[in-house]
Amino acid sequence: MLIDDLHEIVLKPSQRNIALRFAALDYARPEDIQYAYYLEGLDQEWNYREKTRLSSNTNLPPARYRLHDKSTNSDGV
């Protein structure tokens, strides 16, 4: 399922883990793109992922969260 088509993901109480992959559309040097995410309601600061485009959260307590993500281009901007 593509997250682009969703506004909200609702997990059952038994589903406490979530992993999401990001993509930035820069084809020049995709290996140089850096990613960060912030899970509002859980994280206190941005999680910088360097060249990994995966966010993973385990054992989430029941709550409402909002995911924020950002990336550089291949030039680091």
PDB file of N, CA, C and O in Angstrom:
ATOM      1  N   MET A   1       0.852  -1.172   0.000  1.00  0.00           N
ATOM      2  CA  MET A   1       0.000   0.000   0.000  1.00  0.00           C
ATOM      3  C   MET A   1       0.899   1.236   0.000  1.00  0.00           C
ATOM      4  O   MET A   1       1.867   1.311   0.757  1.00  0.00           O
ATOM      5  N   LEU A   2       0.575   2.184  -0.839  1.00  0.00           N
ATOM      6  CA  LEU A   2       1.331   3.427  -0.888  1.00  0.00           C
ATOM      7  C   LEU A   2       0.783   4.422   0.114  1.00  0.00           C
ATOM      8  O   LEU A   2      -0.421   4.677   0.167  1.00  0.00           O
ATOM      9  N   ILE A   3       1.666   4.971   0.890  1.00  0.00           N
ATOM     10  CA  ILE A   3       1.240   5.938   1.911  1.00  0.00           C
ATOM     11  C   ILE A   3       0.765   7.236   1.271  1.00  0.00           C
ATOM     12  O   ILE A   3       0.041   8.009   1.900  1.00  0.00           O
ATOM     13  N   ASP A   4       1.167   7.481   0.024  1.00  0.00           N
ATOM     14  CA  ASP A   4       0.717   8.687  -0.680  1.00  0.00           C
ATOM     15  C   ASP A   4      -0.802   8.762  -0.757  1.00  0.00           C
ATOM     16  O   ASP A   4      -1.377   9.849  -0.820  1.00  0.00           O
ATOM     17  N   ASP A   5      -1.438   7.616  -0.752  1.00  0.00           N
ATOM     18  CA  ASP A   5      -2.890   7.558  -0.882  1.00  0.00           C
ATOM     19  C   ASP A   5      -3.608   7.657   0.453  1.00  0.00           C
ATOM     20  O   ASP A   5      -4.838   7.679   0.491  1.00  0.00           O
ATOM     21  N   LEU A   6      -2.862   7.717   1.548  1.00  0.00           N
ATOM     22  CA  LEU A   6      -3.463   7.729   2.880  1.00  0.00           C
ATOM     23  C   LEU A   6      -3.294   9.065   3.571  1.00  0.00           C
ATOM     24  O   LEU A   6      -2.310   9.771   3.351  1.00  0.00           O
ATOM     25  N   HIS A   7      -4.252   9.405   4.402  1.00  0.00           N
ATOM     26  CA  HIS A   7      -4.137  10.581   5.257  1.00  0.00           C
ATOM     27  C   HIS A   7      -3.860  10.153   6.688  1.00  0.00           C
ATOM     28  O   HIS A   7      -3.358  10.930   7.501  1.00  0.00           O
ATOM     29  N   GLU A   8      -4.192   8.914   6.977  1.00  0.00           N
ATOM     30  CA  GLU A   8      -4.087   8.418   8.350  1.00  0.00           C
ATOM     31  C   GLU A   8      -3.862   6.908   8.311  1.00  0.00           C
ATOM     32  O   GLU A   8      -4.407   6.205   7.460  1.00  0.00           O
ATOM     33  N   ILE A   9      -3.056   6.429   9.238  1.00  0.00           N
ATOM     34  CA  ILE A   9      -2.864   4.992   9.441  1.00  0.00           C
ATOM     35  C   ILE A   9      -3.359   4.684  10.842  1.00  0.00           C
ATOM     36  O   ILE A   9      -2.922   5.307  11.810  1.00  0.00           O
ATOM     37  N   VAL A  10      -4.255   3.740  10.955  1.00  0.00           N
ATOM     38  CA  VAL A  10      -4.785   3.350  12.253  1.00  0.00           C
ATOM     39  C   VAL A  10      -4.301   1.939  12.550  1.00  0.00           C
ATOM     40  O   VAL A  10      -4.558   1.011  11.783  1.00  0.00           O
ATOM     41  N   LEU A  11      -3.601   1.781  13.664  1.00  0.00           N
ATOM     42  CA  LEU A  11      -3.098   0.483  14.070  1.00  0.00           C
ATOM     43  C   LEU A  11      -4.002  -0.114  15.143  1.00  0.00           C
ATOM     44  O   LEU A  11      -4.567   0.607  15.966  1.00  0.00           O
ATOM     45  N   LYS A  12      -4.128  -1.411  15.124  1.00  0.00           N
ATOM     46  CA  LYS A  12      -4.850  -2.118  16.182  1.00  0.00           C
ATOM     47  C   LYS A  12      -3.988  -2.099  17.447  1.00  0.00           C
ATOM     48  O   LYS A  12      -2.774  -1.918  17.353  1.00  0.00           O
ATOM     49  N   PRO A  13      -4.586  -2.281  18.622  1.00  0.00           N
ATOM     50  CA  PRO A  13      -3.797  -2.287  19.864  1.00  0.00           C
ATOM     51  C   PRO A  13      -2.644  -3.295  19.851  1.00  0.00           C
ATOM     52  O   PRO A  13      -1.619  -3.067  20.494  1.00  0.00           O
ATOM     53  N   SER A  14      -2.800  -4.383  19.141  1.00  0.00           N
ATOM     54  CA  SER A  14      -1.735  -5.389  19.085  1.00  0.00           C
ATOM     55  C   SER A  14      -0.630  -5.009  18.095  1.00  0.00           C
ATOM     56  O   SER A  14       0.430  -5.636  18.091  1.00  0.00           O
ATOM     57  N   GLN A  15      -0.858  -4.004  17.265  1.00  0.00           N
ATOM     58  CA  GLN A  15       0.130  -3.545  16.289  1.00  0.00           C
ATOM     59  C   GLN A  15       0.865  -2.341  16.870  1.00  0.00           C
ATOM     60  O   GLN A  15       0.360  -1.219  16.828  1.00  0.00           O
ATOM     61  N   ARG A  16       2.036  -2.573  17.400  1.00  0.00           N
ATOM     62  CA  ARG A  16       2.767  -1.506  18.093  1.00  0.00           C
ATOM     63  C   ARG A  16       4.069  -1.131  17.406  1.00  0.00           C
ATOM     64  O   ARG A  16       4.843  -0.328  17.926  1.00  0.00           O
ATOM     65  N   ASN A  17       4.311  -1.713  16.236  1.00  0.00           N
ATOM     66  CA  ASN A  17       5.540  -1.436  15.492  1.00  0.00           C
ATOM     67  C   ASN A  17       5.178  -0.895  14.118  1.00  0.00           C
ATOM     68  O   ASN A  17       4.204  -1.329  13.503  1.00  0.00           O
ATOM     69  N   ILE A  18       5.971   0.054  13.646  1.00  0.00           N
ATOM     70  CA  ILE A  18       5.754   0.596  12.304  1.00  0.00           C
ATOM     71  C   ILE A  18       7.105   0.963  11.697  1.00  0.00           C
ATOM     72  O   ILE A  18       7.985   1.492  12.375  1.00  0.00           O
ATOM     73  N   ALA A  19       7.247   0.675  10.426  1.00  0.00           N
ATOM     74  CA  ALA A  19       8.455   1.038   9.680  1.00  0.00           C
ATOM     75  C   ALA A  19       8.014   1.683   8.371  1.00  0.00           C
ATOM     76  O   ALA A  19       7.129   1.173   7.683  1.00  0.00           O
ATOM     77  N   LEU A  20       8.629   2.792   8.039  1.00  0.00           N
ATOM     78  CA  LEU A  20       8.293   3.528   6.823  1.00  0.00           C
ATOM     79  C   LEU A  20       9.566   3.841   6.067  1.00  0.00           C
ATOM     80  O   LEU A  20      10.594   4.152   6.670  1.00  0.00           O
ATOM     81  N   ARG A  21       9.501   3.759   4.737  1.00  0.00           N
ATOM     82  CA  ARG A  21      10.621   4.128   3.872  1.00  0.00           C
ATOM     83  C   ARG A  21      10.304   5.441   3.182  1.00  0.00           C
ATOM     84  O   ARG A  21       9.166   5.697   2.789  1.00  0.00           O
ATOM     85  N   PHE A  22      11.333   6.267   3.041  1.00  0.00           N
ATOM     86  CA  PHE A  22      11.198   7.555   2.386  1.00  0.00           C
ATOM     87  C   PHE A  22      11.844   7.501   1.010  1.00  0.00           C
ATOM     88  O   PHE A  22      12.675   6.637   0.731  1.00  0.00           O
ATOM     89  N   ALA A  23      11.456   8.420   0.170  1.00  0.00           N
ATOM     90  CA  ALA A  23      12.092   8.555  -1.141  1.00  0.00           C
ATOM     91  C   ALA A  23      12.180  10.032  -1.477  1.00  0.00           C
ATOM     92  O   ALA A  23      11.233  10.787  -1.256  1.00  0.00           O
ATOM     93  N   ALA A  24      13.308  10.433  -2.005  1.00  0.00           N
ATOM     94  CA  ALA A  24      13.494  11.791  -2.506  1.00  0.00           C
ATOM     95  C   ALA A  24      13.787  11.673  -3.996  1.00  0.00           C
ATOM     96  O   ALA A  24      14.574  10.824  -4.413  1.00  0.00           O
ATOM     97  N   LEU A  25      13.169  12.505  -4.778  1.00  0.00           N
ATOM     98  CA  LEU A  25      13.290  12.391  -6.228  1.00  0.00           C
ATOM     99  C   LEU A  25      14.457  13.228  -6.745  1.00  0.00           C
ATOM    100  O   LEU A  25      14.280  14.331  -7.261  1.00  0.00           O
ATOM    101  N   ASP A  26      15.643  12.671  -6.590  1.00  0.00           N
ATOM    102  CA  ASP A  26      16.862  13.268  -7.104  1.00  0.00           C
ATOM    103  C   ASP A  26      17.667  12.109  -7.675  1.00  0.00           C
ATOM    104  O   ASP A  26      18.214  11.292  -6.935  1.00  0.00           O
ATOM    105  N   TYR A  27      17.729  12.050  -8.987  1.00  0.00           N
ATOM    106  CA  TYR A  27      18.333  10.888  -9.636  1.00  0.00           C
ATOM    107  C   TYR A  27      19.817  11.057  -9.937  1.00  0.00           C
ATOM    108  O   TYR A  27      20.456  10.109 -10.394  1.00  0.00           O
ATOM    109  N   ALA A  28      20.380  12.229  -9.697  1.00  0.00           N
ATOM    110  CA  ALA A  28      21.784  12.469 -10.025  1.00  0.00           C
ATOM    111  C   ALA A  28      22.700  11.548  -9.214  1.00  0.00           C
ATOM    112  O   ALA A  28      23.495  10.802  -9.786  1.00  0.00           O
ATOM    113  N   ARG A  29      22.589  11.600  -7.883  1.00  0.00           N
ATOM    114  CA  ARG A  29      23.391  10.751  -6.992  1.00  0.00           C
ATOM    115  C   ARG A  29      22.518  10.374  -5.795  1.00  0.00           C
ATOM    116  O   ARG A  29      22.719  10.915  -4.708  1.00  0.00           O
ATOM    117  N   PRO A  30      21.572   9.478  -5.956  1.00  0.00           N
ATOM    118  CA  PRO A  30      20.655   9.148  -4.860  1.00  0.00           C
ATOM    119  C   PRO A  30      21.361   8.630  -3.615  1.00  0.00           C
ATOM    120  O   PRO A  30      20.814   8.726  -2.516  1.00  0.00           O
ATOM    121  N   GLU A  31      22.544   8.091  -3.760  1.00  0.00           N
ATOM    122  CA  GLU A  31      23.285   7.589  -2.601  1.00  0.00           C
ATOM    123  C   GLU A  31      23.779   8.714  -1.690  1.00  0.00           C
ATOM    124  O   GLU A  31      24.168   8.458  -0.550  1.00  0.00           O
ATOM    125  N   ASP A  32      23.767   9.955  -2.179  1.00  0.00           N
ATOM    126  CA  ASP A  32      24.217  11.097  -1.383  1.00  0.00           C
ATOM    127  C   ASP A  32      23.078  11.830  -0.674  1.00  0.00           C
ATOM    128  O   ASP A  32      23.325  12.806   0.035  1.00  0.00           O
ATOM    129  N   ILE A  33      21.866  11.387  -0.852  1.00  0.00           N
ATOM    130  CA  ILE A  33      20.719  12.027  -0.211  1.00  0.00           C
ATOM    131  C   ILE A  33      20.680  11.620   1.264  1.00  0.00           C
ATOM    132  O   ILE A  33      20.889  10.454   1.600  1.00  0.00           O
ATOM    133  N   GLN A  34      20.412  12.586   2.129  1.00  0.00           N
ATOM    134  CA  GLN A  34      20.302  12.327   3.558  1.00  0.00           C
ATOM    135  C   GLN A  34      18.859  12.573   3.993  1.00  0.00           C
ATOM    136  O   GLN A  34      18.188  13.467   3.478  1.00  0.00           O
ATOM    137  N   TYR A  35      18.394  11.775   4.941  1.00  0.00           N
ATOM    138  CA  TYR A  35      17.005  11.818   5.388  1.00  0.00           C
ATOM    139  C   TYR A  35      16.925  12.058   6.890  1.00  0.00           C
ATOM    140  O   TYR A  35      17.855  11.743   7.633  1.00  0.00           O
ATOM    141  N   ALA A  36      15.794  12.623   7.328  1.00  0.00           N
ATOM    142  CA  ALA A  36      15.515  12.792   8.751  1.00  0.00           C
ATOM    143  C   ALA A  36      14.013  12.664   8.948  1.00  0.00           C
ATOM    144  O   ALA A  36      13.224  12.985   8.059  1.00  0.00           O
ATOM    145  N   TYR A  37      13.633  12.192  10.122  1.00  0.00           N
ATOM    146  CA  TYR A  37      12.211  12.137  10.453  1.00  0.00           C
ATOM    147  C   TYR A  37      12.023  12.490  11.921  1.00  0.00           C
ATOM    148  O   TYR A  37      12.938  12.380  12.738  1.00  0.00           O
ATOM    149  N   TYR A  38      10.813  12.913  12.219  1.00  0.00           N
ATOM    150  CA  TYR A  38      10.435  13.311  13.570  1.00  0.00           C
ATOM    151  C   TYR A  38       9.023  12.802  13.786  1.00  0.00           C
ATOM    152  O   TYR A  38       8.113  13.189  13.053  1.00  0.00           O
ATOM    153  N   LEU A  39       8.821  11.955  14.761  1.00  0.00           N
ATOM    154  CA  LEU A  39       7.500  11.422  15.067  1.00  0.00           C
ATOM    155  C   LEU A  39       6.925  12.250  16.211  1.00  0.00           C
ATOM    156  O   LEU A  39       7.212  12.008  17.384  1.00  0.00           O
ATOM    157  N   GLU A  40       6.102  13.234  15.840  1.00  0.00           N
ATOM    158  CA  GLU A  40       5.490  14.135  16.820  1.00  0.00           C
ATOM    159  C   GLU A  40       4.609  13.318  17.760  1.00  0.00           C
ATOM    160  O   GLU A  40       3.785  12.520  17.313  1.00  0.00           O
ATOM    161  N   GLY A  41       4.784  13.519  19.037  1.00  0.00           N
ATOM    162  CA  GLY A  41       4.074  12.742  20.043  1.00  0.00           C
ATOM    163  C   GLY A  41       4.968  11.690  20.673  1.00  0.00           C
ATOM    164  O   GLY A  41       4.598  11.063  21.665  1.00  0.00           O
ATOM    165  N   LEU A  42       6.161  11.496  20.086  1.00  0.00           N
ATOM    166  CA  LEU A  42       7.115  10.528  20.622  1.00  0.00           C
ATOM    167  C   LEU A  42       8.521  11.107  20.696  1.00  0.00           C
ATOM    168  O   LEU A  42       9.145  11.097  21.756  1.00  0.00           O
ATOM    169  N   ASP A  43       9.016  11.607  19.578  1.00  0.00           N
ATOM    170  CA  ASP A  43      10.392  12.098  19.514  1.00  0.00           C
ATOM    171  C   ASP A  43      10.499  13.517  20.037  1.00  0.00           C
ATOM    172  O   ASP A  43       9.555  14.302  19.940  1.00  0.00           O
ATOM    173  N   GLN A  44      11.649  13.838  20.590  1.00  0.00           N
ATOM    174  CA  GLN A  44      11.935  15.180  21.076  1.00  0.00           C
ATOM    175  C   GLN A  44      12.736  15.993  20.062  1.00  0.00           C
ATOM    176  O   GLN A  44      12.807  17.218  20.159  1.00  0.00           O
ATOM    177  N   GLU A  45      13.335  15.312  19.095  1.00  0.00           N
ATOM    178  CA  GLU A  45      14.153  15.992  18.089  1.00  0.00           C
ATOM    179  C   GLU A  45      14.177  15.155  16.819  1.00  0.00           C
ATOM    180  O   GLU A  45      13.694  14.023  16.795  1.00  0.00           O
ATOM    181  N   TRP A  46      14.745  15.725  15.771  1.00  0.00           N
ATOM    182  CA  TRP A  46      14.838  15.028  14.490  1.00  0.00           C
ATOM    183  C   TRP A  46      15.773  13.825  14.600  1.00  0.00           C
ATOM    184  O   TRP A  46      16.786  13.877  15.298  1.00  0.00           O
ATOM    185  N   ASN A  47      15.425  12.751  13.910  1.00  0.00           N
ATOM    186  CA  ASN A  47      16.261  11.553  13.791  1.00  0.00           C
ATOM    187  C   ASN A  47      16.910  11.590  12.414  1.00  0.00           C
ATOM    188  O   ASN A  47      16.240  11.357  11.408  1.00  0.00           O
ATOM    189  N   TYR A  48      18.193  11.877  12.360  1.00  0.00           N
ATOM    190  CA  TYR A  48      18.906  11.956  11.097  1.00  0.00           C
ATOM    191  C   TYR A  48      19.370  10.566  10.701  1.00  0.00           C
ATOM    192  O   TYR A  48      20.011   9.868  11.487  1.00  0.00           O
ATOM    193  N   ARG A  49      19.044  10.169   9.485  1.00  0.00           N
ATOM    194  CA  ARG A  49      19.282   8.805   9.031  1.00  0.00           C
ATOM    195  C   ARG A  49      20.441   8.699   8.054  1.00  0.00           C
ATOM    196  O   ARG A  49      20.652   7.628   7.485  1.00  0.00           O
ATOM    197  N   GLU A  50      21.192   9.755   7.838  1.00  0.00           N
ATOM    198  CA  GLU A  50      22.317   9.736   6.903  1.00  0.00           C
ATOM    199  C   GLU A  50      21.838   9.217   5.546  1.00  0.00           C
ATOM    200  O   GLU A  50      21.025   9.869   4.891  1.00  0.00           O
ATOM    201  N   LYS A  51      22.321   8.077   5.125  1.00  0.00           N
ATOM    202  CA  LYS A  51      21.964   7.560   3.801  1.00  0.00           C
ATOM    203  C   LYS A  51      20.922   6.449   3.868  1.00  0.00           C
ATOM    204  O   LYS A  51      20.654   5.776   2.873  1.00  0.00           O
ATOM    205  N   THR A  52      20.347   6.267   5.033  1.00  0.00           N
ATOM    206  CA  THR A  52      19.299   5.268   5.204  1.00  0.00           C
ATOM    207  C   THR A  52      17.959   5.964   5.077  1.00  0.00           C
ATOM    208  O   THR A  52      17.764   7.033   5.655  1.00  0.00           O
ATOM    209  N   ARG A  53      17.051   5.392   4.347  1.00  0.00           N
ATOM    210  CA  ARG A  53      15.755   6.035   4.160  1.00  0.00           C
ATOM    211  C   ARG A  53      14.636   5.290   4.862  1.00  0.00           C
ATOM    212  O   ARG A  53      13.537   5.151   4.323  1.00  0.00           O
ATOM    213  N   LEU A  54      14.916   4.813   6.059  1.00  0.00           N
ATOM    214  CA  LEU A  54      13.955   4.026   6.820  1.00  0.00           C
ATOM    215  C   LEU A  54      13.749   4.626   8.204  1.00  0.00           C
ATOM    216  O   LEU A  54      14.711   4.955   8.899  1.00  0.00           O
ATOM    217  N   SER A  55      12.497   4.763   8.593  1.00  0.00           N
ATOM    218  CA  SER A  55      12.182   5.088   9.991  1.00  0.00           C
ATOM    219  C   SER A  55      11.530   3.860  10.585  1.00  0.00           C
ATOM    220  O   SER A  55      10.702   3.213   9.945  1.00  0.00           O
ATOM    221  N   SER A  56      11.898   3.548  11.790  1.00  0.00           N
ATOM    222  CA  SER A  56      11.372   2.358  12.441  1.00  0.00           C
ATOM    223  C   SER A  56      11.098   2.675  13.903  1.00  0.00           C
ATOM    224  O   SER A  56      11.971   3.156  14.624  1.00  0.00           O
ATOM    225  N   ASN A  57       9.881   2.401  14.322  1.00  0.00           N
ATOM    226  CA  ASN A  57       9.502   2.608  15.715  1.00  0.00           C
ATOM    227  C   ASN A  57       8.881   1.322  16.233  1.00  0.00           C
ATOM    228  O   ASN A  57       8.013   0.739  15.584  1.00  0.00           O
ATOM    229  N   THR A  58       9.325   0.883  17.400  1.00  0.00           N
ATOM    230  CA  THR A  58       8.817  -0.353  17.984  1.00  0.00           C
ATOM    231  C   THR A  58       8.208  -0.081  19.343  1.00  0.00           C
ATOM    232  O   THR A  58       8.577   0.867  20.035  1.00  0.00           O
ATOM    233  N   ASN A  59       7.282  -0.924  19.701  1.00  0.00           N
ATOM    234  CA  ASN A  59       6.637  -0.867  21.010  1.00  0.00           C
ATOM    235  C   ASN A  59       6.019   0.511  21.287  1.00  0.00           C
ATOM    236  O   ASN A  59       6.169   1.056  22.380  1.00  0.00           O
ATOM    237  N   LEU A  60       5.331   1.059  20.298  1.00  0.00           N
ATOM    238  CA  LEU A  60       4.704   2.371  20.450  1.00  0.00           C
ATOM    239  C   LEU A  60       3.542   2.307  21.436  1.00  0.00           C
ATOM    240  O   LEU A  60       2.693   1.423  21.330  1.00  0.00           O
ATOM    241  N   PRO A  61       3.494   3.220  22.382  1.00  0.00           N
ATOM    242  CA  PRO A  61       2.322   3.274  23.263  1.00  0.00           C
ATOM    243  C   PRO A  61       1.125   3.823  22.485  1.00  0.00           C
ATOM    244  O   PRO A  61       1.311   4.588  21.538  1.00  0.00           O
ATOM    245  N   PRO A  62      -0.083   3.452  22.862  1.00  0.00           N
ATOM    246  CA  PRO A  62      -1.263   3.977  22.177  1.00  0.00           C
ATOM    247  C   PRO A  62      -1.308   5.509  22.278  1.00  0.00           C
ATOM    248  O   PRO A  62      -1.219   6.064  23.373  1.00  0.00           O
ATOM    249  N   ALA A  63      -1.443   6.171  21.155  1.00  0.00           N
ATOM    250  CA  ALA A  63      -1.499   7.636  21.101  1.00  0.00           C
ATOM    251  C   ALA A  63      -1.721   8.049  19.656  1.00  0.00           C
ATOM    252  O   ALA A  63      -1.759   7.211  18.755  1.00  0.00           O
ATOM    253  N   ARG A  64      -1.867   9.348  19.448  1.00  0.00           N
ATOM    254  CA  ARG A  64      -1.910   9.909  18.088  1.00  0.00           C
ATOM    255  C   ARG A  64      -0.528  10.475  17.791  1.00  0.00           C
ATOM    256  O   ARG A  64       0.040  11.208  18.600  1.00  0.00           O
ATOM    257  N   TYR A  65      -0.003  10.135  16.643  1.00  0.00           N
ATOM    258  CA  TYR A  65       1.308  10.612  16.227  1.00  0.00           C
ATOM    259  C   TYR A  65       1.187  11.285  14.866  1.00  0.00           C
ATOM    260  O   TYR A  65       0.276  11.000  14.089  1.00  0.00           O
ATOM    261  N   ARG A  66       2.125  12.181  14.601  1.00  0.00           N
ATOM    262  CA  ARG A  66       2.201  12.806  13.277  1.00  0.00           C
ATOM    263  C   ARG A  66       3.653  12.691  12.821  1.00  0.00           C
ATOM    264  O   ARG A  66       4.573  13.108  13.526  1.00  0.00           O
ATOM    265  N   LEU A  67       3.844  12.122  11.640  1.00  0.00           N
ATOM    266  CA  LEU A  67       5.181  11.931  11.101  1.00  0.00           C
ATOM    267  C   LEU A  67       5.579  13.130  10.252  1.00  0.00           C
ATOM    268  O   LEU A  67       4.827  13.571   9.383  1.00  0.00           O
ATOM    269  N   HIS A  68       6.775  13.651  10.518  1.00  0.00           N
ATOM    270  CA  HIS A  68       7.380  14.705   9.713  1.00  0.00           C
ATOM    271  C   HIS A  68       8.658  14.117   9.124  1.00  0.00           C
ATOM    272  O   HIS A  68       9.413  13.448   9.829  1.00  0.00           O
ATOM    273  N   ASP A  69       8.903  14.356   7.861  1.00  0.00           N
ATOM    274  CA  ASP A  69      10.141  13.868   7.251  1.00  0.00           C
ATOM    275  C   ASP A  69      10.702  14.953   6.340  1.00  0.00           C
ATOM    276  O   ASP A  69       9.989  15.833   5.858  1.00  0.00           O
ATOM    277  N   LYS A  70      12.012  14.850   6.128  1.00  0.00           N
ATOM    278  CA  LYS A  70      12.681  15.790   5.244  1.00  0.00           C
ATOM    279  C   LYS A  70      13.918  15.113   4.663  1.00  0.00           C
ATOM    280  O   LYS A  70      14.396  14.103   5.180  1.00  0.00           O
ATOM    281  N   SER A  71      14.422  15.691   3.582  1.00  0.00           N
ATOM    282  CA  SER A  71      15.627  15.133   2.980  1.00  0.00           C
ATOM    283  C   SER A  71      16.428  16.258   2.332  1.00  0.00           C
ATOM    284  O   SER A  71      15.927  17.363   2.123  1.00  0.00           O
ATOM    285  N   THR A  72      17.666  15.951   2.026  1.00  0.00           N
ATOM    286  CA  THR A  72      18.498  16.843   1.224  1.00  0.00           C
ATOM    287  C   THR A  72      18.365  16.402  -0.235  1.00  0.00           C
ATOM    288  O   THR A  72      17.719  15.397  -0.534  1.00  0.00           O
ATOM    289  N   ASN A  73      18.971  17.148  -1.117  1.00  0.00           N
ATOM    290  CA  ASN A  73      19.168  16.631  -2.466  1.00  0.00           C
ATOM    291  C   ASN A  73      20.557  16.005  -2.497  1.00  0.00           C
ATOM    292  O   ASN A  73      21.221  15.932  -1.463  1.00  0.00           O
ATOM    293  N   SER A  74      20.998  15.562  -3.641  1.00  0.00           N
ATOM    294  CA  SER A  74      22.299  14.885  -3.709  1.00  0.00           C
ATOM    295  C   SER A  74      23.471  15.840  -3.470  1.00  0.00           C
ATOM    296  O   SER A  74      24.596  15.388  -3.259  1.00  0.00           O
ATOM    297  N   ASP A  75      23.224  17.153  -3.500  1.00  0.00           N
ATOM    298  CA  ASP A  75      24.266  18.128  -3.181  1.00  0.00           C
ATOM    299  C   ASP A  75      24.301  18.493  -1.708  1.00  0.00           C
ATOM    300  O   ASP A  75      25.125  19.306  -1.291  1.00  0.00           O
ATOM    301  N   GLY A  76      23.417  17.902  -0.915  1.00  0.00           N
ATOM    302  CA  GLY A  76      23.383  18.178   0.509  1.00  0.00           C
ATOM    303  C   GLY A  76      22.543  19.387   0.897  1.00  0.00           C
ATOM    304  O   GLY A  76      22.555  19.804   2.055  1.00  0.00           O
ATOM    305  N   VAL A  77      21.818  19.950  -0.055  1.00  0.00           N
ATOM    306  CA  VAL A  77      20.976  21.121   0.202  1.00  0.00           C
ATOM    307  C   VAL A  77      19.608  20.656   0.649  1.00  0.00           C
ATOM    308  O   VAL A  77      18.735  21.480   0.920  1.00  0.00           O
TER     309      VAL A  77
END
